[in-house]
Structure formats: structure tokens, C-alpha cells
Amino acid sequence: MKRYFVTGSYGQIGMDLIPAMLERYGKENVVATGRKKINPTFKELDVIYHRLDVRDHYGLRNLLVEYDIDIILHNASVLSATGEKNPQLAHEINFEGFYNVLEATRELNLEQLFAPSSIAAFGPTTPLVNTPNDTIMQPTTIYGISKVYVELMGEYYNKKYGLNFRSLRYPGVLAPSEPGGGTTDFAIWAVFEAIKNKKYECFLSKDVRLPFMMMSDCLKSTFDLIEAPDDKLKHRSFNVTGMSFTPEELANAIKEYIPEFEMTYKPDFRDAIARSWPQSLDDSAAREEWDWNPEFPFDKMVIEMLDGVSEKLGISYK
Ligand code: AKB
């Protein structure tokens, strides 16, 4: 069995990824790391956990050697909205942290490095409808620029050193848990607020369309890609998506279950970020090269999110 190492385990994706990895690969084969102290969920799951800041290049290497790691899933990243508030921190974590991980993978000759990219790697000059896998990438946020760096450096190391780099351009990821620091977070907050207060003031305009996927599809795409045979891959970075919607379409769908729900709109700096991102993605390269096939359409997502958040809050919406 291979041994897996995850950075950024406390992020929105990490919190679901770690339990799924324990089940898939066995808890003795997964090492979770993050900047914070171990949380009760990980404690309960008996996760092998270490505090690690990805800027600490010695700490990172020591753990990789100590646990004889084969594959890294590098999730530590400052997201789009937080990055615009603190570009210097985003540079340290997203550029320098990624470089540490990339170099450690090369020097220790590890089997694979998976590092997610994002729809944020695209920008206003990209064709924003049905965005192709290979197209113009001129993002305007520090987060987006860092994701282009991740993709290009990963591809460069793949060509130059044969490093087995793989990446997915995640859209907004939806799960019934509180997100933080992203532009696509509005969709999750809308469901929380619909259940708690029957109203939500959205920080995007009502008509900004963005691509999303459910967490289960996000995890499926991650496992499918890291386990795909190398000789099938023509690309190293892939578009993946499950659905696209606007805040208004989400509000209307929530209203079908909670008729009193009202969404109002007060766009802030995140509106301009969202408008520079794709509205929908062409994920045919992923479908062709490693059989990507999402399972969650929009309607099923709305019910799943309402049920999940309702259970989490202990408040019924029915
Ligand atoms: C964000 O909104 O910053 C992230 C992303 C799309 O990468 N969820």
C-alpha cells in the first residue's frame, strides 16, 4: 500500500478528504498536516496528524522521510478573497509553500504530487462560457496567479525531471460545512442562512454565473485522477465541473423548499473576482483521459445541501 501525505488538511476540502482517504487507503497510510492543532474530528478518527506550515521546508522534508511518503496531496492554499486582503501571505503560502513541496517531491524522488488548481487560474481574457481546457490564462487575483504558477511549474518539472505532477481546476465546491476565504462561498452561506434566518445578503450580484461541484464529486475527481494510469494522461491539469448557477437561480431553488426565503444582493470586491472567472467549463479532456463523470446535478445538490446543513445545525426546514 502507498503512503499519502496531505497539506492543508483543515481547509474546506481537507476536512472531507481526510476521512475519505482513511477509508480508501487505511489510516496507517495517511498523514494529515495543517497549521492548527489537531481538531476533535481528526482526534476521534485517530488520524496521524502533524502541525506543519508549508513555508517550513525542513519540517516538511523531515515528515516526508519519517513516514516514507509516496504521494503528496498539496491542499494548503490561501483562497481568492483572503488572498486579495493579504497578497503577501498568499505569496508566501501559495508560491513559496508550493515550491517547497515541489522541490521536496523532486529531491526525495516521490511517486506523485497532486496539487489542486482552480477556476481562478482563468481571467477576464479567457473565453468564459464553456471554457476550454487549453486556453488563455491571465488571472487578475493573487490566488489565480498562484494557481497558474502551480500548473506551469508542475508541468515544467514533469517535462524536465519526469515528476509525476497532476492537477484539477476545482470550481466552487459545495458541502454542508462552513467554508472560509473564497468567492464561491456565497452558495454555502446562502443555505446556512436560509435554514437559520430565512434570508441572506449575497456579496455577489444576482446574475453572476459560476461553475460548482458537490464535495462527493470533488473527492471522486481527486481519487480518479491520482489513481489514473500515467500513460493515459495527455494533460497534467484538467477542468472539472458538475453544474453552473447564478445566486438568483440558487435562491429560487431554495425557495421551492423554504418559500419565505429571501436573497438580497450587496455586491462587494468579490463580485469583480467572480465576473473574471468562467461561467461554465468544458471538462472533455478529463472525460476522455481518465473517464471523469460527475454524479451530482443542480437539483440533487440543492436537496443534499439543505438536508446536510439542516442536520448540521439541528434545525428542520421542512
Ligand atoms: C474560491 O472561491 O476562492 C475557491 C475557488 C473557486 O478556488 N472556492
Boltz pocket constraint, residues with backbone or C-beta under 6 A from the ligand:
constraints:
  - pocket:
      binder: B
      contacts: [[A, 79], [A, 80], [A, 81], [A, 117], [A, 118], [A, 119], [A, 120], [A, 143], [A, 170], [A, 171], [A, 172], [A, 173], [A, 181], [A, 182], [A, 183], [A, 184], [A, 185]]
      max_distance: 6.0
